[in-house]
Amino acid sequence: MHRIKLAAGLNLASDGECFTPTLTNESKKKWIDDHDLFIANGRTFALVDTFNCVYFMDCITGSLYQFGECLTSTELKYNGFRRDNDKAAKVLMAVEKVNHANAR
């Protein structure tokens, strides 16, 4: 499990904790290797903790989920998290560009 920092005053991972598609392939692979990855509803999540709590973090947006519900939105709900590092790695390596301001 990977310990993360939260964005100041928010229930989100800080941008530096998220997967960054503009990194070199070597850096992307290191990020992937450092996280326990899961798939739910076609999206990728990492199992993370914040010292006090354990969450599933959306790898791209940094949104945090606990018991299937997003901490920052009543609209977003995911269930059926399945550990699948290989599939999640393929999905993440295929991401080319993300605008984090619009992704959240």
C-alpha positions as CSV (number, residue, x, y, z in Angstrom):
1,M,0.0,0.0,0.0
2,H,1.2,3.5,-0.8
3,R,0.9,6.4,1.6
4,I,-0.3,9.6,-0.1
5,K,-0.6,13.3,0.7
6,L,-4.0,15.0,0.4
7,A,-4.6,18.2,-1.5
8,A,-4.7,21.1,0.9
9,G,-8.1,21.3,2.5
10,L,-9.6,18.7,0.2
11,N,-10.5,15.0,0.3
12,L,-8.4,14.4,-2.8
13,A,-4.9,13.1,-3.4
14,S,-2.5,15.9,-4.3
15,D,-1.7,16.1,-8.0
16,G,1.8,14.7,-7.3
17,E,0.3,11.4,-6.1
18,C,-1.6,10.8,-9.4
19,F,-0.4,8.9,-12.4
20,T,1.1,11.4,-14.8
21,P,0.9,10.3,-18.5
22,T,3.5,12.8,-19.6
23,L,6.3,11.0,-17.7
24,T,8.8,8.8,-19.5
25,N,7.9,5.2,-20.0
26,E,10.4,4.2,-17.3
27,S,8.9,6.7,-14.8
28,K,5.4,5.4,-15.6
29,K,6.4,1.8,-15.0
30,K,8.0,2.8,-11.7
31,W,4.8,4.5,-10.6
32,I,2.8,1.4,-11.6
33,D,5.2,-0.9,-9.8
34,D,5.0,1.2,-6.6
35,H,1.2,0.8,-6.4
36,D,-1.3,-2.0,-5.8
37,L,-3.7,-1.5,-8.8
38,F,-7.3,-2.4,-9.1
39,I,-10.0,-2.1,-11.9
40,A,-13.6,-1.2,-11.4
41,N,-16.0,-0.2,-14.1
42,G,-13.2,0.2,-16.6
43,R,-11.3,2.7,-14.5
44,T,-8.0,2.2,-12.6
45,F,-7.6,2.6,-8.9
46,A,-4.7,2.3,-6.4
47,L,-5.0,1.1,-2.8
48,V,-3.6,4.0,-0.7
49,D,-3.6,5.2,2.8
50,T,-3.3,8.7,4.4
51,F,-1.9,7.6,7.7
52,N,-5.4,7.6,9.2
53,C,-7.5,5.8,6.6
54,V,-7.3,3.4,3.6
55,Y,-8.9,4.4,0.3
56,F,-9.1,3.4,-3.3
57,M,-7.6,6.4,-5.3
58,D,-8.6,7.0,-8.9
59,C,-5.1,6.8,-10.5
60,I,-5.8,9.7,-12.9
61,T,-7.9,12.1,-11.0
62,G,-6.8,11.5,-7.4
63,S,-10.5,11.1,-6.2
64,L,-10.7,9.0,-3.1
65,Y,-13.3,6.2,-2.6
66,Q,-14.3,4.4,0.6
67,F,-16.9,1.7,0.6
68,G,-17.5,2.4,-3.1
69,E,-18.5,6.0,-2.7
70,C,-16.4,9.0,-3.7
71,L,-15.5,11.4,-0.9
72,T,-16.0,14.5,-3.0
73,S,-19.1,13.6,-5.1
74,T,-22.4,12.1,-4.4
75,E,-22.7,11.1,-8.1
76,L,-19.6,8.9,-8.3
77,K,-19.9,5.3,-7.0
78,Y,-17.9,2.3,-7.9
79,N,-18.0,-1.2,-6.7
80,G,-16.5,-4.5,-7.6
81,F,-12.9,-3.4,-7.2
82,R,-10.7,-6.3,-8.6
83,R,-7.0,-6.4,-8.1
84,D,-5.5,-6.7,-11.6
85,N,-2.1,-5.0,-11.9
86,D,-1.5,-6.2,-15.4
87,K,-4.8,-4.9,-16.9
88,A,-4.5,-1.6,-14.9
89,A,-1.0,-1.2,-16.1
90,K,-2.0,-1.5,-19.7
91,V,-4.8,1.0,-19.3
92,L,-2.5,3.5,-17.6
93,M,0.3,3.1,-20.1
94,A,-2.2,3.8,-22.9
95,V,-3.2,7.2,-21.4
96,E,-1.5,10.0,-23.3
97,K,-2.8,13.3,-21.8
98,V,-5.0,14.4,-18.9
99,N,-6.3,17.8,-17.9
100,H,-6.6,17.2,-14.1
101,A,-8.8,20.3,-13.7
102,N,-11.4,18.8,-16.0
103,A,-11.0,15.2,-14.9
104,R,-12.1,15.7,-11.3
